[in-house]
Amino acid sequence: MEVDSPSCIQAKFKSDTGEETGSPLDLPLNITKDQLQLICNALLQEEDKPFLFFVKDVEITTTIKDALDLKTLNSEEVVEIIYQQQAVFRVRPVTRCTSSIPGHAEAVISTCFSPSGKKLASGSGDTTVRFWDLNTQTPLHVCKGHSNWVLCISWSPDGKKLASACKQGRIILWDPSTGNQIGKPMLGHKQWVTALAWEPYHRNPECRKLASSSKDGDVRIWDTVTCLTLLSLTGHSKAVTSVKWGGNGLIYTSSQDRTIKVWRADDGVLCRTLEGHAHWVNTLALNTDYVLRTGPFHPVMDNNAYSDDKNVLQQRALDRYNAVCQQGAERLVSGSDDFTLFLWLPEKEKKPLARMTGHQQLINDVKFSPDTRIIASASFDKSVKLWEAASGKFITTLRGHVQAVYMVAWSADSRLLLSSSADSTLKVWSMKTKKLELDLPGHADEVYAVDWSPDGAYVASGGKDKVLKLWQH
């Protein structure tokens, strides 16, 4: 005799961070994702916020019935429906190159949008920094002051200054509205500068302090008003490859000495050294990178409606930071020449949370999605890999590039990922299908630098062909 399969189940809603919502409900098995959306919004007393739903790690895309294995279902069981909030706004995929802007006389090594997404700068092997007009898509200012390759650039969190650093170890500040140099060059590094990081807006809206890491093994914290070194963090025995200024007053550095060091930003005291990598550590990412980058600027808000009151802006930046860092501890991921990534809780633990293996070559770049749920890593093995940010669990490999992948950049809504490669293309990947959404050829050579504007409107890319390209939907 066949047992009739149940038409209802007992279910309860639970957030992806583990909070239970409401009491258990009897739900029909043919309930749709849209109906679950309505129930979840009602329970949370929200207007129509978009959610993803999962049962037993399977996403509900149509009905609960399609996602559940009914054979293993116990009639007494209360099924947990895990909900994940999605970004309210949508970023449309970039589909076409709207401008190819020549100007640089050598390779474009870095390109970066301002925190609001309204301005764009690039640094090049031709020793200049350039600002570009996004409205007319033409060159705006050429900044001359370096006498060697400009290796890295970084916007201050208020978007009012840009720092650039070159192969000679010199750091210069620029005014984006005029293209003029601010103050005098910051001198002190004996070899080239590998990375720059500003103190986050919510910690100090004056945006005075800047950290730099160098091939000389030192990390320096600068006062950008006096242009003098405030602190020199010495402790790495080889080149420092990356520096991140966290939101809780800590600075994280990675080095060719195979370690990651955690420093107190206020006094430069070394808190702990994170060990585990077997080769150079190339790249670091924080799960708070996106909110630290955008600070008081939120892509959904009309940035013209911003008050000039720094206290209001500082509070907004702090609220946004706290919303992402609910457990109060930042997560750090490191990528190395040993083909692995490590996931850390650097404020609390010396041991890694996870060791992520699978790449066949060195790892070039790693980024958390803005909603902090997924980690993307780019490698010389021609692939991009996706990992769960909470556990470090492998999700999938994105294949399509035919040469080394240099960089990845997320759309602000975390639904799309962009990668740039030595094969001269950019590729856009969908997080819904985990497949290639768009192929963007157009560069004549390797693409070193790519950035997706924090408001989602543009992608900028540059590389060996000396051309800066802007892409839109």
ChimeraX attribute file (.defattr): number of C-alpha atoms within 10 A of each C-alpha:
attribute: neighborCount
match mode: 1-to-1
recipient: residues
	/A:1	3
	/A:2	4
	/A:3	5
	/A:4	6
	/A:5	10
	/A:6	12
	/A:7	10
	/A:8	15
	/A:9	21
	/A:10	16
	/A:11	18
	/A:12	18
	/A:13	25
	/A:14	19
	/A:15	15
	/A:16	16
	/A:17	12
	/A:18	10
	/A:19	10
	/A:20	15
	/A:21	15
	/A:22	13
	/A:23	9
	/A:24	15
	/A:25	14
	/A:26	11
	/A:27	15
	/A:28	16
	/A:29	18
	/A:30	14
	/A:31	14
	/A:32	16
	/A:33	18
	/A:34	14
	/A:35	12
	/A:36	21
	/A:37	18
	/A:38	16
	/A:39	13
	/A:40	22
	/A:41	16
	/A:42	13
	/A:43	13
	/A:44	11
	/A:45	9
	/A:46	10
	/A:47	9
	/A:48	12
	/A:49	14
	/A:50	17
	/A:51	19
	/A:52	17
	/A:53	23
	/A:54	20
	/A:55	18
	/A:56	12
	/A:57	11
	/A:58	15
	/A:59	19
	/A:60	20
	/A:61	14
	/A:62	13
	/A:63	18
	/A:64	24
	/A:65	17
	/A:66	15
	/A:67	17
	/A:68	19
	/A:69	12
	/A:70	13
	/A:71	7
	/A:72	7
	/A:73	14
	/A:74	11
	/A:75	13
	/A:76	8
	/A:77	10
	/A:78	15
	/A:79	19
	/A:80	17
	/A:81	24
	/A:82	25
	/A:83	23
	/A:84	16
	/A:85	13
	/A:86	15
	/A:87	17
	/A:88	11
	/A:89	13
	/A:90	15
	/A:91	17
	/A:92	15
	/A:93	23
	/A:94	24
	/A:95	14
	/A:96	16
	/A:97	17
	/A:98	14
	/A:99	17
	/A:100	18
	/A:101	16
	/A:102	13
	/A:103	15
	/A:104	23
	/A:105	14
	/A:106	18
	/A:107	23
	/A:108	30
	/A:109	24
	/A:110	25
	/A:111	27
	/A:112	26
	/A:113	25
	/A:114	23
	/A:115	27
	/A:116	20
	/A:117	22
	/A:118	17
	/A:119	19
	/A:120	23
	/A:121	24
	/A:122	28
	/A:123	29
	/A:124	27
	/A:125	22
	/A:126	20
	/A:127	21
	/A:128	24
	/A:129	31
	/A:130	20
	/A:131	26
	/A:132	20
	/A:133	14
	/A:134	16
	/A:135	8
	/A:136	9
	/A:137	14
	/A:138	15
	/A:139	18
	/A:140	18
	/A:141	19
	/A:142	17
	/A:143	19
	/A:144	16
	/A:145	18
	/A:146	21
	/A:147	14
	/A:148	18
	/A:149	22
	/A:150	28
	/A:151	23
	/A:152	23
	/A:153	26
	/A:154	25
	/A:155	25
	/A:156	24
	/A:157	29
	/A:158	21
	/A:159	22
	/A:160	14
	/A:161	22
	/A:162	23
	/A:163	22
	/A:164	27
	/A:165	30
	/A:166	26
	/A:167	22
	/A:168	18
	/A:169	24
	/A:170	22
	/A:171	28
	/A:172	23
	/A:173	26
	/A:174	22
	/A:175	17
	/A:176	23
	/A:177	12
	/A:178	12
	/A:179	19
	/A:180	15
	/A:181	18
	/A:182	16
	/A:183	13
	/A:184	14
	/A:185	18
	/A:186	19
	/A:187	15
	/A:188	14
	/A:189	20
	/A:190	15
	/A:191	18
	/A:192	22
	/A:193	30
	/A:194	23
	/A:195	23
	/A:196	25
	/A:197	24
	/A:198	24
	/A:199	26
	/A:200	30
	/A:201	27
	/A:202	25
	/A:203	16
	/A:204	14
	/A:205	20
	/A:206	15
	/A:207	21
	/A:208	18
	/A:209	20
	/A:210	22
	/A:211	25
	/A:212	25
	/A:213	29
	/A:214	26
	/A:215	22
	/A:216	19
	/A:217	22
	/A:218	24
	/A:219	29
	/A:220	21
	/A:221	23
	/A:222	22
	/A:223	17
	/A:224	24
	/A:225	13
	/A:226	12
	/A:227	20
	/A:228	16
	/A:229	17
	/A:230	17
	/A:231	17
	/A:232	16
	/A:233	20
	/A:234	14
	/A:235	12
	/A:236	21
	/A:237	14
	/A:238	18
	/A:239	22
	/A:240	29
	/A:241	23
	/A:242	27
	/A:243	26
	/A:244	25
	/A:245	24
	/A:246	26
	/A:247	23
	/A:248	17
	/A:249	13
	/A:250	20
	/A:251	23
	/A:252	23
	/A:253	27
	/A:254	29
	/A:255	27
	/A:256	21
	/A:257	19
	/A:258	22
	/A:259	23
	/A:260	26
	/A:261	19
	/A:262	23
	/A:263	21
	/A:264	18
	/A:265	21
	/A:266	12
	/A:267	11
	/A:268	19
	/A:269	14
	/A:270	16
	/A:271	14
	/A:272	17
	/A:273	19
	/A:274	18
	/A:275	15
	/A:276	14
	/A:277	21
	/A:278	14
	/A:279	18
	/A:280	21
	/A:281	29
	/A:282	22
	/A:283	24
	/A:284	24
	/A:285	22
	/A:286	25
	/A:287	26
	/A:288	24
	/A:289	23
	/A:290	22
	/A:291	28
	/A:292	25
	/A:293	24
	/A:294	24
	/A:295	27
	/A:296	29
	/A:297	25
	/A:298	19
	/A:299	19
	/A:300	11
	/A:301	11
	/A:302	9
	/A:303	14
	/A:304	6
	/A:305	7
	/A:306	12
	/A:307	10
	/A:308	8
	/A:309	8
	/A:310	16
	/A:311	13
	/A:312	13
	/A:313	20
	/A:314	20
	/A:315	17
	/A:316	18
	/A:317	26
	/A:318	20
	/A:319	16
	/A:320	20
	/A:321	24
	/A:322	16
	/A:323	12
	/A:324	18
	/A:325	18
	/A:326	10
	/A:327	9
	/A:328	12
	/A:329	17
	/A:330	20
	/A:331	21
	/A:332	25
	/A:333	27
	/A:334	27
	/A:335	28
	/A:336	27
	/A:337	21
	/A:338	19
	/A:339	22
	/A:340	22
	/A:341	28
	/A:342	21
	/A:343	23
	/A:344	22
	/A:345	15
	/A:346	24
	/A:347	19
	/A:348	11
	/A:349	12
	/A:350	14
	/A:351	15
	/A:352	17
	/A:353	18
	/A:354	15
	/A:355	17
	/A:356	19
	/A:357	14
	/A:358	11
	/A:359	21
	/A:360	14
	/A:361	18
	/A:362	22
	/A:363	29
	/A:364	23
	/A:365	23
	/A:366	28
	/A:367	26
	/A:368	28
	/A:369	25
	/A:370	22
	/A:371	18
	/A:372	21
	/A:373	16
	/A:374	22
	/A:375	25
	/A:376	26
	/A:377	28
	/A:378	28
	/A:379	27
	/A:380	21
	/A:381	19
	/A:382	21
	/A:383	24
	/A:384	29
	/A:385	18
	/A:386	22
	/A:387	19
	/A:388	16
	/A:389	20
	/A:390	16
	/A:391	14
	/A:392	21
	/A:393	16
	/A:394	16
	/A:395	14
	/A:396	14
	/A:397	17
	/A:398	19
	/A:399	14
	/A:400	14
	/A:401	21
	/A:402	14
	/A:403	18
	/A:404	22
	/A:405	29
	/A:406	26
	/A:407	26
	/A:408	27
	/A:409	24
	/A:410	24
	/A:411	26
	/A:412	24
	/A:413	21
	/A:414	21
	/A:415	22
	/A:416	23
	/A:417	24
	/A:418	27
	/A:419	27
	/A:420	29
	/A:421	28
	/A:422	21
	/A:423	19
	/A:424	23
	/A:425	22
	/A:426	24
	/A:427	19
	/A:428	23
	/A:429	23
	/A:430	17
	/A:431	15
	/A:432	8
	/A:433	9
	/A:434	16
	/A:435	15
	/A:436	17
	/A:437	18
	/A:438	16
	/A:439	16
	/A:440	19
	/A:441	13
	/A:442	13
	/A:443	21
	/A:444	14
	/A:445	18
	/A:446	22
	/A:447	29
	/A:448	22
	/A:449	26
	/A:450	29
	/A:451	24
	/A:452	25
	/A:453	24
	/A:454	27
	/A:455	22
	/A:456	21
	/A:457	19
	/A:458	25
	/A:459	25
	/A:460	24
	/A:461	26
	/A:462	31
	/A:463	27
	/A:464	20
	/A:465	19
	/A:466	23
	/A:467	23
	/A:468	25
	/A:469	20
	/A:470	22
	/A:471	19
	/A:472	16
	/A:473	14
